[in-house]
């Protein structure tokens, strides 16, 4: 049997999503090409790997067996690829980053500017993911590193806790919340909420609303912070967002922000990555710049290993 690594990667994506369409999309293939590659793989194995059902694709018993083998093969393939790419300090390379909305808006751009000044050959892909998705992406070798927020189970991955961001409420000028000075959650949920669709922060807020036995109406969910600020400026609602983001938005829009006075109203920011031995040169460069920016130390004076959370 002559297996193709890309076919195995496609198989794993289909198994993970239960969708040929989504698997094809994430592996950058057309639907027809993905279907043909899957049929070829099943032909090589002499067995069906998936049941085709109206709700999607589910693994057959043979598919379950092949899944374990494919995961091991891809893991070894990625480890080998990364081991050698880590030794290549020069030449064109591609860095893949998974990050939440706040990190993409406030953290990643500044670090990439510094990276490109040092090495213009690097190419970077940044994909929006919530914390759970990002951690899974690192475990599945879909990315070099991830920037996440919160206290998710890291499943044994390495992490650097580089910043604590408080949570604030953003509202238009002359809003009633201006008089609150120290707003509590109960004060805020009296007004319609604006939030980021599919973000861990939105889930986090909902959990605390429920735990406090309050009711909140998320009037508008959208995919980035600037539209939220425009909506807040127009008095469409108020937004519970990281303070670091709110400070920038208040300089750009007619909005104000106050730190929420709750014991849970802060979020730890972490860079998450796998085995240091297989960390690529450009992933190390990204982390070194992050360390210099947030710890105010020369990355050359400290080992990356010493910055990892224990």
Secondary structure, DSSP 8 states (H G I E B T S, - for coil): ----HHHHHHHHHHHHHT-HHHHHHHTT--HHHHHHHHHHHHHHHTS--EEEETTEEEE-HHHHHHHHHHHHHHHHHHHHHHHHHTT--SS-EEEEEEE-HHHHHHTHHHHHHHHHHH-TTEEEEEEE--HHHHHHHHHTTS-SEEEEES----TT-EEEEEEEEEEEEEEETT-GGGGTSS--HHHHTTS-EEEETT-HHHHHHHHHHHHTT----EEEEESSHHHHHHHHHTTS-EEEEEHHHHHHHHHHSSEEEEE--STT-EEEEEEEES-GGG--HHHHHHHHHHHHHHH-S-GGGS-HHHHS--
